[in-house]
Amino acid sequence: MIRQLFHVAGPALRRRLAVQLAVLLGYSVLQGVAFVLVVPVLRRLLAGDTDGVWPWAGALAGVALATAVAYYAQQMLAFQVALAASHRLYHRIGDHVSALPLGWFSGEQVGRLGQLASRGVPQVRSLLAHLLQPLCTAVVTPLTVVVAMAFLDWRLALATALGAPLMYLTYRWAVSTVARADEAVDTAAAEANERVVEFVRAQSVLRSTGSGERGRALLESALREQDAAGRRQSAAMAPGRTAFIAVVHLAVAAVVVVGAVLGLGGTVGVAELVALLVLVVRFSEPVSGMAELGGSLRSARNALARIDAVLAARPLPEPARPGPPPADASLELRDVRFAYEPGARPVLDGVSLRLPDRTTTAVVGPSGSGKTTLIRVLARFWDVDEGAVLLGGTDVRDIPADALMDHFSLVFQDVYLFDASIRENVRLGRPGATDAEVEEAARLARVDEIVARLPQGWDTPVGEGGTALSGGERQRVSLARALLKDAPVMLLDEATSSLDPANEAAIQQTLDALSGRRTLVVVAHRLQTVVGADRIVVLEEGRVAETGTHAELLARGGRYAEFWRERSRAQGWRLTPEPSVPVEAAP
Ligand SMILES: Nc1ncnc2c1ncn2[C@@H]1O[C@H](COP(=O)(O)OP(=O)(O)OP(=O)(O)O)[C@@H](O)[C@H]1O
């Protein structure tokens, strides 16, 4: 655990952590030495050697004072290092994940990261501030006394030391018996959390479908499972904890008996015997208390392991020698194969495409055909398994990550708005932009219409995640952000949920404004985007089934034409009459 602690603390904190541990160790050793010094003092006192007692009493007083200073120092250090560590860990995790490829941020990873921030880091802080000291004192101080005792009477030292391996083994066994129960408690707690959030979020669905009881039943079953896991954990802990406490008491009894026998036989002096009894009385409680500390120590160790796993996630390799800067904003996929997991079915299976500079490409295809994956590999969310993705003729793997992202604006469905004003949310696209530039980008994406309706105009807070705006409005703010960034390539995953005519017209207007000025690749769910594109790419099961313009593909009578017929019949394409867009009637 200590090794893991040093590892996750990072270079900046390692030295302070080492100093904290050294002072803690020093305090625990001094405490042991103070105990042992009682022996020569008592010896002299009992022998009536008042002159001889002073040097030892002086040494005892000196060590006692040093112990008090060390205690104060280790307490102060523990709190300072704990605070610095939690601050540092948040930064380390934040810095690390911000260098990870965008593909790493799945819902599962984001959930785990949230748990780490809310529970894991505080557990590590608590380990440093509150747990290390009792742990170290319970182990190191008695060990120091045993070692020092060996110089006074080896038989007493041996009697005291004999219990240690047995205590250690019982402790290990107790820990191992609850490890599985611990895991079940963690999983059940995460599940119950998710269910609570789901129950609150899904109120409108549950009420509108009359499924309130069903939602409550799911939540209650998760809470029951959490209770049951807690009970199983307590049951699993009981035997190990009882055995450990019993072994500690047995060891104490053995030491007392050996001490009494040696004392009665006159081979051990009263002073040694008193010191031994004080030691036993003073430390049997903290040592048995380790059984109580076990749960918190395990949680802290699990948190360290989870932090370690996040820090172990590797960023995509940066080019050793960057390639030439992209010549333009054209994109190319050369026989690209990509699977999310090694050995899994490829989601992109031999895709070759050329998307010329400043053209608009609409990607269509059935659900799960790989459309979103395709536009994400263009921006190097992940590295492809085979083939290559090129931007302006340069392999994206040969472009440093920051420089690559400068070429892309991303507008995806899961738009996240920060709990700030609309103006600040748009400004994220280019933090140095002036108010006038922000407002111009917002006007192009027709965010100004939204602003005009809001009570505080540009300064209206949008709520956490943008909850004060509709889905379509959020995507318009996200478009304004992307326009402000003014990158040569825009990747857009259109909202699948139907947009109201105002939002739909606003998005279309933005795309029209960009047409011919940017390389646009759109996962298209709206008819107008599809028919207006310079080229349509039809994906099926990760392969390019057809490419061409709307007219060419309809004339070919292939997969797209069939798709078009199906969609038109099912009204999947919503036909919003817009005279400027040449909409061909579906057959
Ligand atoms: N992060 C991921 N990890 C593992 N599998 C994934 C991940 N994202 C997508 N997939 C899988 O890859 C396949 C293609 O998904 P993708 O989202 O690219 O399809 P799509 O054509 O955009 O679908 P839709 O139109 O429904 O959004 C699906 O089978 C999906 O389950």
The ligand as a Tripos MOL2 file, in Angstrom:
@<TRIPOS>MOLECULE
LIG
   31    33     1     0     0
SMALL
NO_CHARGES

@<TRIPOS>ATOM
      1 N1        -17.3140    2.9610  -26.9340 N.pl3     1 LIG1
      2 C1        -17.7300    1.8040  -27.4880 C.ar      1 LIG1
      3 N2        -17.2700    0.6340  -27.0070 N.ar      1 LIG1
      4 C2        -17.6450   -0.5330  -27.5570 C.ar      1 LIG1
      5 N3        -18.5010   -0.6340  -28.6030 N.ar      1 LIG1
      6 C3        -19.0040    0.4960  -29.1250 C.ar      1 LIG1
      7 C4        -18.6420    1.7800  -28.5930 C.ar      1 LIG1
      8 N4        -19.2740    2.7150  -29.3120 N.ar      1 LIG1
      9 C5        -20.0130    2.0620  -30.2550 C.ar      1 LIG1
     10 N5        -19.8400    0.7360  -30.1410 N.ar      1 LIG1
     11 C6        -20.4360   -0.3060  -30.9930 C.3       1 LIG1
     12 O1        -19.9710   -0.0860  -32.3130 O.3       1 LIG1
     13 C7        -21.0090   -0.2920  -33.2630 C.3       1 LIG1
     14 C8        -21.1590    0.9510  -34.1330 C.3       1 LIG1
     15 O2        -21.5600    2.0200  -33.3090 O.3       1 LIG1
     16 P1        -21.7490    3.4980  -33.8740 P.3       1 LIG1
     17 O3        -22.2050    4.3490  -32.7360 O.co2     1 LIG1
     18 O4        -20.5390    3.9110  -34.5990 O.co2     1 LIG1
     19 O5        -22.9440    3.2740  -34.8980 O.3       1 LIG1
     20 P2        -23.9040    4.3400  -35.5610 P.3       1 LIG1
     21 O6        -24.0330    3.9130  -36.9810 O.co2     1 LIG1
     22 O7        -23.4390    5.7200  -35.3070 O.co2     1 LIG1
     23 O8        -25.2720    4.0470  -34.7680 O.3       1 LIG1
     24 P3        -26.4740    5.0710  -34.4340 P.3       1 LIG1
     25 O9        -27.0370    5.5520  -35.7150 O.co2     1 LIG1
     26 O10       -27.4230    4.2000  -33.6880 O.co2     1 LIG1
     27 O11       -25.8790    6.1490  -33.5890 O.co2     1 LIG1
     28 C9        -22.2550   -0.6290  -32.4680 C.3       1 LIG1
     29 O12       -22.3990   -2.0410  -32.4750 O.3       1 LIG1
     30 C10       -21.9420   -0.1490  -31.0630 C.3       1 LIG1
     31 O13       -22.5860   -0.9690  -30.1180 O.3       1 LIG1
@<TRIPOS>BOND
     1     1     2 1
     2     2     3 ar
     3     2     7 ar
     4     3     4 ar
     5     4     5 ar
     6     5     6 ar
     7     6     7 ar
     8     6    10 ar
     9     7     8 ar
    10     8     9 ar
    11     9    10 ar
    12    10    11 1
    13    11    12 1
    14    11    30 1
    15    12    13 1
    16    13    14 1
    17    13    28 1
    18    14    15 1
    19    15    16 1
    20    16    17 2
    21    16    18 1
    22    16    19 1
    23    19    20 1
    24    20    21 2
    25    20    22 1
    26    20    23 1
    27    23    24 1
    28    24    25 2
    29    24    26 1
    30    24    27 1
    31    28    29 1
    32    28    30 1
    33    30    31 1
@<TRIPOS>SUBSTRUCTURE
     1 LIG1         1 GROUP 0 **** ****
